[in-house]
């Protein structure tokens, strides 16, 4: 691939055990779209040898495709890929995105424009297409959008390379690496633009991947003890009400939770310009997310008790969040005032 001709580096850390022809073709087409938008595309690939070679054949004409630098040895391999990419990037403006994120040219232009004023840009994801499990996930996003001043946690962000190099590395031994990175930046005093109305599309996960991610998200929340206790109490309380009241108390007890969760999701959809990307029907799936998270919390407990952590690739990570989670949140809250 020829040298970069735009004004930002699009950094994609990726790792696959096996090569998928269809995925490689889809990403190659996306890389072409990014190139037309003026991006240098940098794919840092932690895949094993044969898969890496197949990726290189499929993508090298459309991007810079490189292995993870062996100097980096964080337990979360994705962080190693990001650190490698920051060192290799040709531009000061860097967009980091998971493999299911899909930017459009106008969004990239807006991000680069905002980086002239801020050190970090944190947009908002929305999911398309919307099979039923993606609607449950969207309901979760809407509840976060309603209850968190900074909005839901996206799978992408953008930052100035010079600023990130100045503040140093964030904790790379935790599961929730995307938000750990943001909170590290906040703790170190970088200016963060929480763009709750900059909507960047996220592909719906397969059903299998969605199921796999459920206990992981619950595990990541263990540091938020009040939230974990709330979800862990739902199942035993429901059983107690059903036994004591022969389901009358259960219905009476669940109704406020059902109505309340739908109302909170609707508030998240009404915040800012959410109605432009979030279908109203997704709010009705909020009670299903409450139930899913309650059950997933117990699965996450089992991982903690029997394995000492949650599996991430070939490793088990014991911590959902890291050293900057709470101090970074305080700094971020000040910046939102």
C-alpha positions as CSV (number, residue, x, y, z in Angstrom):
1,X,0.0,0.0,0.0
2,X,1.2,3.5,-0.8
3,X,2.0,6.1,1.9
4,X,-0.8,7.9,3.8
5,X,-2.5,10.8,2.2
6,X,-5.2,11.8,4.7
7,X,-5.2,13.4,8.2
8,X,-5.8,10.6,10.6
9,X,-4.9,7.0,11.3
10,X,-7.6,4.4,11.7
11,X,-6.3,1.8,14.1
12,X,-7.9,-1.6,14.2
13,X,-6.5,-4.2,16.7
14,X,-7.7,-7.7,15.7
15,X,-7.0,-11.3,16.5
16,X,-8.6,-14.5,15.0
17,X,-7.8,-18.1,15.5
18,X,-8.9,-19.1,12.0
19,X,-9.3,-17.2,8.7
20,X,-12.8,-16.3,7.5
21,X,-13.0,-15.5,3.8
22,X,-16.3,-13.6,4.2
23,X,-15.1,-11.5,7.1
24,X,-11.9,-10.7,5.2
25,X,-13.8,-9.5,2.2
26,X,-16.2,-7.4,4.2
27,X,-13.3,-5.7,6.1
28,X,-11.4,-5.2,2.8
29,X,-14.4,-3.3,1.5
30,X,-14.6,-1.2,4.6
31,X,-10.9,-0.4,4.4
32,X,-11.5,1.0,0.9
33,X,-14.3,3.2,2.3
34,X,-11.9,4.5,5.0
35,X,-9.2,5.1,2.5
36,X,-11.6,7.2,0.4
37,X,-12.4,9.2,3.5
38,X,-8.7,10.1,3.9
39,X,-7.6,7.6,6.5
40,X,-4.4,5.7,6.9
41,X,-5.7,2.2,7.8
42,X,-3.5,0.4,10.3
43,X,-4.4,-3.2,11.2
44,X,-2.4,-4.6,14.1
45,X,-3.0,-8.3,14.0
46,X,-2.4,-10.7,16.9
47,X,-3.6,-13.8,15.0
48,X,-1.4,-17.0,14.8
49,X,0.9,-17.5,11.9
50,X,-1.3,-19.1,9.2
51,X,-4.2,-16.8,9.9
52,X,-2.0,-13.7,10.0
53,X,-0.6,-14.7,6.6
54,X,-4.0,-15.1,5.1
55,X,-5.1,-11.8,6.5
56,X,-2.0,-10.2,5.0
57,X,-2.8,-11.5,1.6
58,X,-6.4,-10.3,1.9
59,X,-5.7,-6.8,3.3
60,X,-2.2,-5.6,2.5
61,X,-3.3,-3.9,-0.7
62,X,-5.8,-1.9,1.3
63,X,-4.0,-1.1,4.6
64,X,-0.9,-1.3,6.7
65,X,-1.0,-4.8,8.2
66,X,1.4,-5.5,11.0
67,X,1.9,-8.0,13.9
68,X,1.7,-7.0,17.5
69,X,5.0,-5.7,18.9
70,X,6.4,-8.4,21.2
71,X,7.6,-5.7,23.6
72,X,4.1,-5.4,24.9
73,X,2.9,-8.1,27.2
74,X,-0.5,-7.0,28.8
75,X,-2.9,-9.8,29.7
76,X,-5.5,-8.1,27.5
77,X,-4.0,-8.7,24.0
78,X,-6.1,-6.0,22.4
79,X,-4.2,-3.4,24.5
80,X,-0.9,-4.7,23.1
81,X,-2.3,-4.1,19.6
82,X,-3.4,-0.6,20.4
83,X,0.0,0.3,21.9
84,X,1.7,-1.2,18.9
85,X,-0.5,0.9,16.6
86,X,0.1,4.1,18.5
87,X,3.8,3.7,18.0
88,X,3.4,3.0,14.3
89,X,0.7,5.7,13.4
90,X,1.7,8.2,10.8
91,X,-0.8,10.9,12.0
92,X,-1.4,12.6,15.3
93,X,-5.1,12.0,15.0
94,X,-5.9,8.4,15.7
95,X,-9.3,6.6,15.6
96,X,-9.3,3.3,17.5
97,X,-12.2,1.0,16.8
98,X,-13.3,-2.6,17.4
99,X,-13.8,-4.8,14.3
100,X,-17.6,-4.4,14.4
101,X,-17.5,-0.6,14.2
102,X,-18.4,1.2,10.9
103,X,-17.6,4.8,10.4
104,X,-18.8,7.0,7.5
105,X,-16.7,9.6,5.9
106,X,-18.6,12.5,7.4
107,X,-18.2,11.1,10.9
108,X,-14.4,10.8,10.4
109,X,-14.3,14.4,9.2
110,X,-16.2,15.5,12.3
111,X,-14.0,13.6,14.6
112,X,-10.9,15.1,13.1
113,X,-12.5,18.6,13.4
114,X,-13.3,18.0,17.1
115,X,-9.7,16.8,17.8
116,X,-8.6,20.3,17.0
117,X,-10.3,21.4,20.2
118,X,-10.2,18.3,22.4
119,X,-7.6,15.6,23.2
120,X,-10.1,12.8,23.1
121,X,-13.4,12.2,21.4
122,X,-15.9,9.6,22.7
123,X,-18.9,9.0,20.4
124,X,-22.0,6.9,20.8
125,X,-22.7,3.6,19.1
126,X,-25.9,2.3,17.7
127,X,-26.5,-1.3,16.4
128,X,-27.6,-2.2,12.9
129,X,-29.2,-4.5,11.9
130,X,-31.4,-5.4,14.8
131,X,-32.2,-9.1,15.4
132,X,-34.0,-9.7,18.7
133,X,-30.8,-10.1,20.7
134,X,-29.4,-6.9,19.3
135,X,-32.6,-5.2,20.5
136,X,-31.9,-6.4,24.0
137,X,-28.4,-5.0,23.7
138,X,-29.8,-1.7,22.4
139,X,-32.1,-1.5,25.4
140,X,-29.0,-1.8,27.6
141,X,-27.4,1.0,25.6
142,X,-30.4,3.2,26.1
143,X,-30.6,2.6,29.9
144,X,-26.9,3.6,30.1
145,X,-27.6,6.6,27.9
146,X,-30.4,7.7,30.3
147,X,-28.5,7.0,33.6
148,X,-24.8,8.0,32.7
149,X,-24.0,11.6,32.1
150,X,-21.3,10.6,29.6
151,X,-23.7,8.2,27.7
152,X,-23.2,4.6,26.9
153,X,-19.8,2.9,26.6
154,X,-18.7,2.8,22.8
155,X,-16.4,0.4,21.1
156,X,-14.5,3.3,19.6
157,X,-12.8,6.6,20.4
158,X,-10.4,9.0,18.9
159,X,-7.4,10.9,20.4
160,X,-4.3,12.9,19.7
161,X,-1.3,10.6,19.6
162,X,1.0,13.3,21.1
163,X,-1.3,13.7,24.1
164,X,-1.6,10.0,24.7
165,X,2.2,9.5,24.6
166,X,2.5,12.4,27.1
167,X,0.2,10.8,29.7
168,X,1.6,7.3,29.4
169,X,0.0,3.8,29.4
170,X,-3.3,2.8,30.8
171,X,-4.0,-0.5,32.6
172,X,-3.8,-3.3,30.1
173,X,-4.6,-6.2,32.4
174,X,-8.4,-5.7,32.7
175,X,-11.4,-6.8,30.7
176,X,-13.1,-3.4,30.2
177,X,-10.2,-1.9,28.3
178,X,-12.1,0.6,26.2
179,X,-13.4,2.6,29.1
180,X,-10.3,2.1,31.2
181,X,-8.4,3.9,28.4
182,X,-10.9,6.8,28.5
183,X,-10.7,7.1,32.3
184,X,-7.0,7.0,32.3
185,X,-7.0,10.0,29.9
186,X,-9.5,11.8,32.1
187,X,-7.4,11.1,35.3
188,X,-4.4,12.5,33.6
189,X,-6.1,15.7,32.7
190,X,-6.8,15.3,28.9
191,X,-9.9,17.1,27.6
192,X,-12.6,14.7,26.6
193,X,-15.5,15.4,24.3
194,X,-18.4,13.1,25.2
195,X,-20.2,13.3,21.9
196,X,-23.6,11.6,22.8
197,X,-25.0,12.7,19.4
198,X,-22.2,11.5,17.2
199,X,-23.7,8.2,16.3
200,X,-21.3,5.6,14.9
201,X,-22.8,2.3,13.6
202,X,-21.9,-1.0,15.2
203,X,-22.6,-4.3,13.5
204,X,-25.0,-6.6,15.3
205,X,-23.1,-9.5,16.9
206,X,-23.9,-13.1,16.0
207,X,-26.2,-14.8,18.5
208,X,-23.3,-17.0,19.6
209,X,-21.0,-14.0,20.2
210,X,-23.8,-12.1,22.0
211,X,-24.3,-15.1,24.4
212,X,-20.6,-15.3,25.0
213,X,-20.4,-11.6,25.9
214,X,-23.3,-11.7,28.5
215,X,-21.3,-12.9,31.6
216,X,-18.3,-10.8,30.5
217,X,-20.3,-7.6,30.8
218,X,-21.6,-8.7,34.2
219,X,-18.1,-9.5,35.3
220,X,-16.9,-6.1,34.3
221,X,-19.5,-4.5,36.6
222,X,-18.2,-6.3,39.7
223,X,-16.4,-3.1,40.8
224,X,-19.8,-1.3,40.8
225,X,-20.9,-3.2,43.9
226,X,-24.3,-1.5,44.2
227,X,-25.2,-2.4,40.6
228,X,-24.0,-6.0,41.0
229,X,-25.9,-6.4,44.3
230,X,-29.1,-5.1,42.6
231,X,-28.9,-7.6,39.7
232,X,-27.9,-10.5,42.0
233,X,-30.9,-9.9,44.2
234,X,-33.5,-10.1,41.5
235,X,-33.6,-13.9,41.0
236,X,-33.7,-14.8,44.7
237,X,-36.3,-12.1,45.4
238,X,-38.4,-13.3,42.5
239,X,-38.3,-16.9,43.8
240,X,-39.2,-15.7,47.3
241,X,-42.1,-13.7,46.1
242,X,-43.4,-16.6,44.0
243,X,-43.2,-19.1,46.9
244,X,-44.7,-16.8,49.5
245,X,-47.4,-15.3,47.4
246,X,-48.1,-18.0,44.9
247,X,-47.1,-15.7,42.0
248,X,-49.4,-12.9,43.1
249,X,-46.6,-11.1,44.9
250,X,-44.3,-11.9,42.0
251,X,-46.5,-10.1,39.5
252,X,-47.0,-7.2,41.9
253,X,-43.2,-7.0,42.6
254,X,-42.1,-7.3,38.9
255,X,-44.5,-4.8,37.4
256,X,-42.8,-1.7,38.7
257,X,-39.4,-3.1,37.5
258,X,-40.8,-3.8,34.1
259,X,-42.5,-0.5,33.6
260,X,-39.5,1.4,35.1
261,X,-36.9,-0.2,32.9
262,X,-39.0,0.6,29.8
263,X,-39.4,4.2,30.9
264,X,-35.7,4.6,31.6
265,X,-34.8,3.2,28.2
266,X,-37.3,5.6,26.6
267,X,-35.7,8.5,28.4
268,X,-32.3,7.4,27.0
269,X,-33.8,7.3,23.5
270,X,-35.2,10.8,24.0
271,X,-31.9,12.2,25.2
272,X,-30.3,14.4,22.6
273,X,-30.9,13.1,19.1
274,X,-31.3,9.5,20.1
275,X,-34.7,9.1,18.3
276,X,-32.8,9.5,15.0
277,X,-31.0,6.1,15.3
278,X,-32.7,4.1,18.1
279,X,-36.1,2.6,17.1
280,X,-38.8,3.1,19.7
281,X,-39.6,-0.6,19.7
282,X,-36.2,-1.3,21.3
283,X,-37.3,0.3,24.6
284,X,-39.8,-2.6,25.1
285,X,-36.8,-5.0,25.4
286,X,-35.5,-3.4,28.5
287,X,-37.1,-5.9,30.9
288,X,-35.4,-8.7,29.0
289,X,-32.1,-7.0,29.5
290,X,-32.8,-6.8,33.3
291,X,-33.5,-10.5,33.3
292,X,-30.5,-11.3,31.2
293,X,-28.1,-9.3,33.4
294,X,-29.5,-10.9,36.5
295,X,-28.8,-14.4,35.2
296,X,-25.5,-13.4,33.7
297,X,-24.3,-12.1,37.1
298,X,-24.5,-15.6,38.5
299,X,-22.6,-17.0,35.6
300,X,-19.9,-14.4,36.2
301,X,-19.9,-15.3,39.9
302,X,-19.1,-18.9,38.8
303,X,-16.2,-17.8,36.7
304,X,-14.8,-15.8,39.6
305,X,-15.2,-18.6,42.1
306,X,-14.1,-21.6,40.0
307,X,-11.6,-20.0,37.6
308,X,-10.4,-16.9,39.5
309,X,-11.4,-14.6,36.6
310,X,-12.9,-14.4,33.2
311,X,-11.4,-16.0,30.1
312,X,-10.0,-13.6,27.5
313,X,-8.4,-15.6,24.7
314,X,-6.0,-18.0,26.2
315,X,-5.7,-16.1,29.5
316,X,-8.0,-15.6,32.5
317,X,-8.3,-11.9,33.6
318,X,-9.2,-11.5,37.3
319,X,-10.1,-7.8,37.1
320,X,-12.9,-6.2,35.2
321,X,-11.7,-2.6,35.6
322,X,-8.4,-1.1,36.6
323,X,-6.6,1.5,38.6
324,X,-8.0,4.5,36.8
325,X,-11.7,3.5,36.9
326,X,-12.9,5.6,39.9
327,X,-10.4,8.4,39.9
328,X,-10.9,8.8,36.1
329,X,-14.7,8.9,36.6
330,X,-14.4,11.7,39.1
331,X,-12.3,13.8,36.6
332,X,-14.7,13.0,33.8
333,X,-17.7,14.1,36.0
334,X,-16.0,17.4,36.6
335,X,-15.5,17.9,32.8
336,X,-19.2,17.3,32.2
337,X,-20.3,20.0,34.6
